[in-house]
Each structure stands twice: as C-alpha cells, then as structure tokens.
Amino acid sequence: MKIRIRIAKHEKDLFEGNYDVADADSFGQACADAWAKLRSTELNRATSVGAMMDMLDMNVLDVLDGASFVISKA
C-alpha cells in the first residue's frame, strides 16, 4: 500500500513523503526515513556553523513537540 506521511506544526508542514508499505518493517523504515529527512532539513536551515552546532545538540523531539502526524493513503 502506498502511504503519505505528513508532519505539521502550527499549520506549517515540516515534512511530507510518500512510501510503499507492506508490513511492520517497511512501515518502520518509512518512519525512520521521515525522521532522518526531518533532521537533515533542520540542519540545512542553519545560517552559520555555530547555528548548526547548536542544532546538533537539539533533539528532533524538541522540533516534533506539539506536531501532528497524518498518515493517509497516497
């Protein structure tokens, strides 16, 4: 089954991606990929090396606090 994972916070999309999921393992891989891409996106938003170093210390859970996750058929 093709699914879409969308993560939003304060009505702003943080991540959206489509995945092919057949079982628990492929669903877990989709979630792990979404996590990694969200982390990468946050690091790419850094405007300086110092800001990037501060972000490396920040946990992705801080970014996700208060976010909504929507999983739907793609």
Secondary structure, 3 states (H helix, E strand, C coil): CEEEEEEEECCEEEEEEEEECCCHHHHHHHHHHHHHHHHHHHHHCCCCHHHHHHHHHCCHHHHHCCCEEEEEEC
